[in-house]
């Protein structure tokens, strides 16, 4: 079971980056108009130097990052800066009175994440929605709506840049916005917030102007790169192709009257449902609650379908081999299914309402047990598949039964390989994220997508397997679709 997606939400970005030297297009400038002469301002704009902040020097420069997985068109916003305050009696709502606004015709609105969180904003997109409402109110009162929302982050990651994968993006309720922000949004790294906040608070707010321009930031440079996006599109195309081919075969089977709603086809339809869910969530941004829910639901359905496939395989084997002891396989399969459902329930609770510390510890332990159970289940499968494989003396069955078992074995091996990829991904994520955060996370997402695609293909291929269902007196099985 893929724990990875929600595990990311608690991860603090750890990749290293140096932002000592930043060119003009990668930064936001703040100018104190009461002190700067035009010559000094021009000199500051042309200077591609290191960050500097000086109360008497009158200029400060800092990097900004785009919202994670959002790539707005290039922009350059300049003008007044407004620092609105939040309504004390209303969740995540900005005050619009003249005293609180400070500058009605400001081009840029800014506040810290600490202020937003204290006022009830649950996500960055939620705070951006408050800025959108604020701009509408200002515009209705005869002012100009701000062109840019600059959020000053306050939670410093242990290593690496701000603005990456963390809990400020994902909502805990579907009613809270957590997709693309409603207004143009830039993020100020947490390690620059104190200096910038002190600078803009050292004098009159109407004497401060700012210049901001687009900068993707290190996270988006990777996750919005053509290579990364191209891989995701490839996965979507493959899943679509597998699904369409499978549905076409289903239509032909129904037209020819050869379709029977049995255990095999119930497993097949579960594979269809999980594949359709993948086509819904794959284009979505990774840190949206809806995507996480769809991802986990799809994972649970495909996992249960695969366990059903294994149980179908061992049931046929048991029917044609008298005296075979398969209770260990049944036991570990059902235990794994129960653990999987419990893990799904805890994951959904953690992603929505949150879990107490003890329950979170149980969640961690559970996600260590599931891969172990899957490994044991896979080991037992390979043991029985080898010992009772067609062609060995112990195996006596009709040609059709042998063919069905062989086909099911190949499909099961593909499914087990998909679980192996997930286990490798979880291990790599656990042990290597602290030093190689962004790249490991990117690889981890792709391993998830590859493993799901392999599992979908395996489950959809089940439609073409003819399953023998029951013993007759004249043959070892009666062949049925």
C-alpha positions as CSV (number, residue, x, y, z in Angstrom):
1,X,0.0,0.0,0.0
2,X,1.3,3.4,-0.9
3,X,1.9,5.4,2.2
4,X,4.3,7.7,0.4
5,X,1.8,10.3,-0.8
6,X,0.7,11.4,2.7
7,X,4.1,10.8,4.2
8,X,5.3,13.7,2.1
9,X,3.0,16.1,3.9
10,X,5.0,15.8,7.1
11,X,8.3,16.0,5.3
12,X,10.5,19.2,5.8
13,X,12.4,20.1,2.7
14,X,16.0,19.1,2.9
15,X,17.7,19.7,-0.4
16,X,20.7,22.2,-0.4
17,X,20.6,25.3,-2.4
18,X,22.7,28.5,-2.3
19,X,20.9,31.8,-2.8
20,X,23.8,34.0,-2.0
21,X,23.7,35.7,-5.5
22,X,20.4,36.4,-7.1
23,X,19.8,38.3,-10.3
24,X,17.0,40.9,-10.7
25,X,14.5,38.5,-12.2
26,X,14.7,36.2,-9.2
27,X,13.9,38.6,-6.5
28,X,11.6,41.0,-4.8
29,X,12.9,44.5,-4.0
30,X,11.6,46.8,-1.3
31,X,12.3,50.5,-1.5
32,X,11.8,53.2,1.1
33,X,10.7,56.1,-1.1
34,X,11.1,58.6,1.7
35,X,14.9,58.0,1.7
36,X,15.9,56.9,-1.8
37,X,16.8,59.4,-4.5
38,X,16.0,58.4,-8.1
39,X,19.7,57.8,-8.7
40,X,20.1,55.5,-5.8
41,X,17.0,53.6,-6.8
42,X,18.2,53.1,-10.4
43,X,21.5,51.9,-9.1
44,X,19.8,49.4,-6.9
45,X,17.8,48.0,-9.7
46,X,20.8,47.5,-12.0
47,X,22.9,46.0,-9.2
48,X,22.9,42.2,-9.5
49,X,24.4,41.7,-6.1
50,X,23.9,39.6,-3.0
51,X,21.0,40.1,-0.6
52,X,21.3,43.2,1.4
53,X,19.2,44.9,3.9
54,X,19.9,48.2,5.5
55,X,17.6,50.6,7.3
56,X,19.6,53.6,6.3
57,X,20.6,52.0,3.0
58,X,17.0,52.0,2.1
59,X,16.9,48.9,-0.1
60,X,16.4,45.2,0.6
61,X,16.5,42.2,-1.9
62,X,15.3,38.7,-1.4
63,X,14.4,35.6,-3.5
64,X,10.8,34.6,-4.2
65,X,9.3,31.3,-5.2
66,X,6.2,30.4,-7.2
67,X,3.4,28.4,-5.6
68,X,4.3,24.6,-5.8
69,X,3.3,23.1,-9.1
70,X,1.9,26.4,-10.4
71,X,3.7,28.1,-13.4
72,X,2.1,31.5,-14.0
73,X,3.1,33.6,-17.0
74,X,6.2,35.9,-16.5
75,X,5.3,39.0,-14.5
76,X,6.9,42.1,-13.1
77,X,4.8,43.8,-10.5
78,X,5.9,47.1,-8.9
79,X,4.1,49.7,-6.7
80,X,2.9,50.2,-3.2
81,X,2.9,47.6,-0.5
82,X,-0.1,46.9,1.7
83,X,0.1,45.0,5.0
84,X,-3.5,44.3,5.9
85,X,-4.6,42.7,9.2
86,X,-7.0,39.9,9.7
87,X,-10.4,40.2,11.3
88,X,-10.3,38.9,14.9
89,X,-13.8,37.6,14.7
90,X,-13.8,35.9,11.3
91,X,-11.7,33.0,10.1
92,X,-9.2,33.9,7.4
93,X,-10.7,37.3,6.5
94,X,-8.7,40.4,5.9
95,X,-9.8,43.8,7.2
96,X,-10.6,46.4,4.5
97,X,-10.9,49.6,6.6
98,X,-8.5,52.4,5.6
99,X,-6.6,52.3,8.9
100,X,-5.9,48.5,8.6
101,X,-5.2,48.7,4.9
102,X,-2.4,51.3,5.0
103,X,-2.4,51.8,1.3
104,X,-5.6,51.4,-0.8
105,X,-3.9,51.4,-4.2
106,X,-1.1,49.0,-3.3
107,X,0.0,46.7,-6.1
108,X,1.3,44.0,-3.6
109,X,-0.4,42.6,-0.5
110,X,1.7,40.8,2.0
111,X,1.6,39.2,5.4
112,X,3.3,36.3,7.2
113,X,2.2,32.8,7.3
114,X,2.2,32.9,11.1
115,X,-0.4,35.7,10.9
116,X,-2.5,33.8,8.4
117,X,-2.4,30.6,10.4
118,X,-3.3,32.4,13.6
119,X,-6.3,33.9,11.8
120,X,-7.6,30.6,10.7
121,X,-6.1,30.2,7.2
122,X,-5.5,26.5,6.8
123,X,-3.6,26.5,3.5
124,X,-1.7,29.0,1.3
125,X,-4.5,28.8,-1.2
126,X,-6.9,29.6,1.6
127,X,-4.9,32.8,2.5
128,X,-4.8,33.7,-1.3
129,X,-8.6,33.4,-1.3
130,X,-8.7,35.9,1.5
131,X,-6.5,38.3,-0.5
132,X,-8.9,37.8,-3.5
133,X,-11.9,38.8,-1.3
134,X,-9.9,41.7,0.1
135,X,-9.1,42.9,-3.5
136,X,-12.7,42.8,-4.5
137,X,-13.7,44.8,-1.4
138,X,-11.0,47.4,-2.1
139,X,-12.0,47.6,-5.8
140,X,-15.7,48.1,-4.8
141,X,-14.6,51.0,-2.6
142,X,-12.9,52.8,-5.4
143,X,-9.4,51.5,-4.9
144,X,-7.3,49.2,-7.1
145,X,-7.2,45.5,-6.5
146,X,-3.7,44.2,-5.7
147,X,-1.8,42.4,-8.5
148,X,0.3,40.2,-6.4
149,X,0.0,38.3,-3.1
150,X,3.4,38.0,-1.4
151,X,3.3,35.4,1.5
152,X,6.2,35.6,3.9
153,X,6.8,32.1,5.1
154,X,7.7,31.6,8.7
155,X,8.4,27.9,9.1
156,X,12.0,27.3,8.4
157,X,12.9,23.9,6.9
158,X,15.8,22.1,8.6
159,X,17.7,22.2,5.3
160,X,17.1,23.5,1.8
161,X,14.7,26.0,0.3
162,X,11.2,26.9,1.5
163,X,8.1,26.6,-0.7
164,X,8.3,22.9,-1.3
165,X,6.4,19.9,-0.2
166,X,4.8,20.5,3.2
167,X,1.5,20.7,5.1
168,X,0.8,24.4,4.2
169,X,-0.5,23.3,0.8
170,X,-2.9,20.5,1.7
171,X,-6.3,21.1,3.3
172,X,-7.9,18.8,5.9
173,X,-11.4,19.4,4.5
174,X,-12.6,19.5,0.9
175,X,-14.3,22.9,1.6
176,X,-10.9,24.5,2.2
177,X,-9.1,25.6,-1.0
178,X,-5.8,23.9,-1.6
179,X,-5.4,23.9,-5.4
180,X,-4.0,26.8,-7.5
181,X,-4.3,30.1,-5.6
182,X,-7.1,32.5,-6.6
183,X,-4.6,35.4,-7.1
184,X,-1.0,35.6,-8.4
185,X,1.1,34.4,-5.5
186,X,4.7,34.5,-4.6
187,X,6.4,33.0,-1.6
188,X,9.2,34.7,0.4
189,X,11.5,32.1,1.9
190,X,11.3,31.8,5.7
191,X,15.0,32.6,6.2
192,X,14.4,36.0,4.7
193,X,11.1,36.9,6.3
194,X,12.5,38.4,9.5
195,X,14.9,40.8,7.7
196,X,12.2,41.9,5.2
197,X,9.5,42.2,7.9
198,X,11.8,44.4,10.0
199,X,12.7,46.5,7.0
200,X,9.1,47.2,6.0
201,X,8.1,47.8,9.6
202,X,10.8,50.3,10.3
203,X,9.0,53.3,8.8
204,X,5.7,54.5,7.4
205,X,4.0,51.9,5.3
206,X,2.9,54.4,2.6
207,X,6.6,55.2,2.1
208,X,7.4,51.6,1.0
209,X,7.3,50.3,-2.5
210,X,8.2,46.9,-3.9
211,X,9.2,45.3,-7.1
212,X,8.6,41.6,-7.7
213,X,9.2,39.4,-10.6
214,X,8.6,35.7,-11.5
215,X,10.9,33.0,-10.2
216,X,10.0,29.3,-10.2
217,X,12.1,28.3,-7.3
218,X,14.1,25.0,-7.0
219,X,11.0,22.8,-6.3
220,X,9.2,23.9,-9.5
221,X,12.4,23.8,-11.5
222,X,12.3,20.1,-10.9
223,X,8.6,19.2,-10.7
224,X,7.6,21.5,-13.6
225,X,10.5,20.5,-15.9
226,X,9.6,19.1,-19.3
227,X,11.2,15.7,-18.4
228,X,9.1,15.3,-15.3
229,X,5.9,16.5,-16.9
230,X,6.6,14.3,-19.9
231,X,6.9,11.2,-17.8
232,X,3.6,11.9,-16.1
233,X,1.9,12.4,-19.5
234,X,3.4,9.1,-20.7
235,X,1.9,7.3,-17.7
236,X,-1.5,8.9,-18.4
237,X,-1.4,7.8,-22.0
238,X,-0.4,4.2,-21.1
239,X,-3.2,3.9,-18.5
240,X,-5.7,5.3,-21.0
241,X,-4.5,2.8,-23.7
242,X,-4.7,-0.2,-21.4
243,X,-8.2,0.9,-20.3
244,X,-9.6,1.5,-23.8
245,X,-8.2,-1.8,-25.1
246,X,-9.6,-3.7,-22.2
247,X,-13.1,-2.0,-22.5
248,X,-13.1,-2.8,-26.2
249,X,-12.5,-6.5,-25.4
250,X,-15.3,-6.3,-22.9
251,X,-17.7,-4.9,-25.5
252,X,-16.7,-7.8,-27.9
253,X,-17.2,-10.4,-25.2
254,X,-20.7,-9.0,-24.3
255,X,-21.7,-8.9,-28.0
256,X,-20.6,-12.5,-28.5
257,X,-22.5,-13.6,-25.4
258,X,-19.4,-14.9,-23.7
259,X,-19.4,-12.6,-20.8
260,X,-20.3,-14.0,-17.3
261,X,-20.3,-11.9,-14.1
262,X,-18.1,-14.2,-12.0
263,X,-15.3,-13.8,-9.5
264,X,-12.7,-13.2,-12.2
265,X,-14.7,-10.4,-13.8
266,X,-15.5,-8.8,-10.4
267,X,-11.7,-8.5,-10.0
268,X,-11.4,-7.1,-13.5
269,X,-14.0,-4.4,-12.8
270,X,-12.1,-3.4,-9.7
271,X,-9.1,-2.9,-11.9
272,X,-11.1,-0.8,-14.3
273,X,-12.4,1.4,-11.4
274,X,-8.9,2.0,-10.0
275,X,-7.5,2.7,-13.5
276,X,-10.3,5.3,-14.1
277,X,-9.4,6.9,-10.8
278,X,-5.8,7.2,-11.8
279,X,-6.8,9.2,-14.9
280,X,-8.7,11.6,-12.6
281,X,-6.0,12.2,-10.0
282,X,-2.8,12.1,-12.1
283,X,-3.3,15.5,-13.8
284,X,-4.1,17.1,-10.4
285,X,-1.6,18.9,-8.1
286,X,0.0,16.4,-5.8
287,X,-0.7,18.2,-2.5
288,X,-4.5,18.5,-3.0
289,X,-6.6,16.7,-0.5
290,X,-9.0,15.5,-3.2
291,X,-6.0,14.0,-5.1
292,X,-4.7,12.2,-2.0
293,X,-8.2,10.8,-1.3
294,X,-8.6,9.5,-4.9
295,X,-5.0,8.2,-4.9
296,X,-5.6,6.2,-1.7
297,X,-9.0,4.9,-2.7
298,X,-7.6,3.8,-6.1
299,X,-4.7,2.1,-4.3
300,X,-7.0,0.3,-1.9
301,X,-9.3,-1.0,-4.7
302,X,-6.4,-2.2,-6.9
303,X,-4.7,-3.9,-3.9
304,X,-7.9,-5.7,-2.8
305,X,-8.4,-6.7,-6.5
306,X,-4.9,-8.1,-6.6
307,X,-5.3,-10.1,-3.4
308,X,-8.5,-11.4,-4.9
309,X,-6.5,-12.6,-7.9
310,X,-4.1,-14.4,-5.7
311,X,-6.9,-16.1,-3.8
312,X,-8.5,-17.1,-7.1
313,X,-5.2,-18.6,-8.2
314,X,-4.7,-20.7,-5.1
315,X,-8.3,-21.8,-5.1
316,X,-7.9,-23.3,-8.6
317,X,-4.6,-24.9,-7.5
318,X,-6.3,-26.4,-4.4
319,X,-9.1,-27.8,-6.5
320,X,-6.8,-29.7,-8.8
321,X,-4.3,-30.9,-6.2
322,X,-5.9,-33.0,-3.5
323,X,-4.3,-32.7,-0.1
324,X,-2.3,-29.6,-0.8
325,X,-2.0,-27.5,2.4
326,X,-2.6,-23.9,1.4
327,X,-3.9,-22.5,4.7
328,X,-0.7,-20.5,5.3
329,X,-1.4,-18.7,2.0
330,X,-5.0,-18.0,2.8
331,X,-4.0,-16.8,6.3
332,X,-1.3,-14.3,5.3
333,X,-3.5,-13.0,2.4
334,X,-6.4,-12.2,4.6
335,X,-4.2,-10.7,7.3
336,X,-2.6,-8.5,4.6
337,X,-6.0,-7.4,3.4
338,X,-7.1,-6.5,6.9
339,X,-3.8,-4.5,7.5
340,X,-4.4,-2.8,4.2
341,X,-7.9,-1.6,5.1
342,X,-6.7,-0.5,8.6
343,X,-3.8,1.4,7.0
344,X,-6.2,3.1,4.6
345,X,-8.6,4.1,7.4
346,X,-5.7,5.6,9.4
347,X,-4.3,7.3,6.4
348,X,-7.6,9.0,5.6
349,X,-8.1,10.1,9.2
350,X,-4.5,11.5,9.3
351,X,-5.1,13.4,6.0
352,X,-8.4,14.9,7.1
353,X,-9.2,15.1,10.8
354,X,-5.7,14.4,12.1
355,X,-4.5,11.7,14.5
356,X,-3.3,11.9,18.1
357,X,0.4,11.1,18.7
358,X,-0.3,7.5,19.8
359,X,-2.4,6.8,16.7
360,X,0.3,8.3,14.4
361,X,2.8,5.9,16.0
362,X,0.4,3.0,15.3
363,X,0.2,4.3,11.7
364,X,3.9,4.2,11.3
365,X,4.1,0.6,12.8
366,X,1.3,-0.5,10.5
367,X,3.0,0.7,7.4
368,X,6.1,-1.3,8.5
369,X,3.9,-4.5,8.8
370,X,2.1,-4.2,5.5
371,X,5.3,-4.5,3.3
372,X,6.4,-7.5,5.5
373,X,3.0,-9.2,5.0
374,X,3.2,-8.5,1.3
375,X,6.7,-10.0,1.1
376,X,5.6,-13.2,2.9
377,X,2.5,-13.5,0.7
378,X,4.7,-13.1,-2.4
379,X,7.2,-15.7,-1.1
380,X,4.4,-18.2,-0.5
381,X,3.0,-17.6,-4.0
382,X,6.4,-18.3,-5.6
383,X,6.7,-21.4,-3.5
384,X,3.4,-22.9,-4.5
385,X,3.8,-21.7,-8.1
386,X,7.1,-23.5,-8.4
387,X,6.2,-26.7,-6.5
388,X,2.9,-27.2,-8.4
389,X,3.8,-25.7,-11.7
390,X,2.5,-27.4,-14.9
391,X,4.9,-30.0,-16.1
392,X,5.9,-31.3,-12.7
393,X,4.8,-34.9,-11.7
394,X,2.7,-33.6,-8.8
395,X,0.5,-31.6,-11.1
396,X,-2.3,-33.4,-13.1
397,X,-4.9,-31.2,-14.7
398,X,-6.5,-30.5,-18.1
399,X,-4.8,-28.4,-20.6
400,X,-7.2,-25.5,-20.1
401,X,-6.7,-25.6,-16.4
402,X,-2.9,-25.6,-16.9
403,X,-3.2,-22.6,-19.3
404,X,-5.4,-20.7,-16.8
405,X,-3.0,-21.3,-13.9
406,X,-0.1,-20.3,-16.1
407,X,-1.8,-17.1,-17.2
408,X,-2.8,-16.2,-13.7
409,X,0.7,-16.9,-12.5
410,X,2.2,-14.4,-15.0
411,X,-0.4,-11.8,-14.0
412,X,0.2,-12.3,-10.3
413,X,4.0,-12.0,-10.8
414,X,3.4,-8.6,-12.5
415,X,1.2,-7.5,-9.6
416,X,3.8,-8.6,-7.0
417,X,6.5,-6.7,-8.9
418,X,4.3,-3.5,-8.6
419,X,4.2,-4.0,-4.8
420,X,8.0,-4.6,-4.8
421,X,8.4,-1.2,-6.5
422,X,6.3,0.4,-3.7
423,X,8.4,-1.2,-1.0
424,X,11.6,0.0,-2.6
425,X,10.1,3.5,-2.9
426,X,9.2,3.5,0.8
427,X,12.6,2.3,1.8
428,X,14.4,4.9,-0.4
429,X,12.1,7.6,0.9
430,X,12.7,6.7,4.5
431,X,16.5,6.4,4.4
432,X,17.6,8.8,1.7
433,X,15.2,11.8,1.9
434,X,17.3,13.6,4.6
435,X,20.2,14.2,2.1
436,X,18.6,14.2,-1.3
437,X,15.1,15.5,-0.7
438,X,13.7,16.9,-3.9
439,X,15.2,14.3,-6.3
440,X,14.2,11.4,-4.1
441,X,10.7,12.7,-3.8
442,X,10.4,13.2,-7.6
443,X,11.7,9.6,-8.2
444,X,9.3,8.4,-5.6
445,X,6.3,9.9,-7.3
446,X,7.4,8.2,-10.6
447,X,7.9,4.8,-8.9
448,X,4.4,5.1,-7.5
449,X,3.0,5.8,-11.0
450,X,5.0,3.0,-12.6
451,X,3.8,0.5,-10.0
452,X,0.2,1.5,-10.4
453,X,0.4,1.2,-14.2
454,X,1.9,-2.3,-14.0
455,X,-0.9,-3.4,-11.6
456,X,-3.6,-1.9,-13.8
457,X,-2.2,-3.7,-16.8
458,X,-2.2,-7.0,-14.9
459,X,-5.7,-6.7,-13.6
460,X,-7.1,-5.6,-17.0
461,X,-5.5,-8.6,-18.6
462,X,-7.6,-10.8,-16.4
463,X,-10.5,-10.4,-18.8
464,X,-8.8,-12.7,-21.3
465,X,-8.2,-15.6,-18.9
466,X,-10.7,-18.4,-19.0
467,X,-11.1,-19.6,-15.4
468,X,-12.2,-23.3,-14.6
469,X,-14.8,-23.1,-11.9
470,X,-15.9,-26.5,-10.6
471,X,-15.0,-30.2,-10.8
472,X,-17.1,-32.7,-12.9
473,X,-17.0,-36.5,-12.9
474,X,-15.5,-36.7,-16.4
475,X,-12.9,-34.0,-16.2
476,X,-10.9,-32.3,-13.5
477,X,-12.7,-29.0,-14.2
478,X,-15.6,-27.7,-16.1
479,X,-14.4,-24.8,-18.2
480,X,-16.2,-21.5,-17.9
481,X,-15.5,-17.9,-18.7
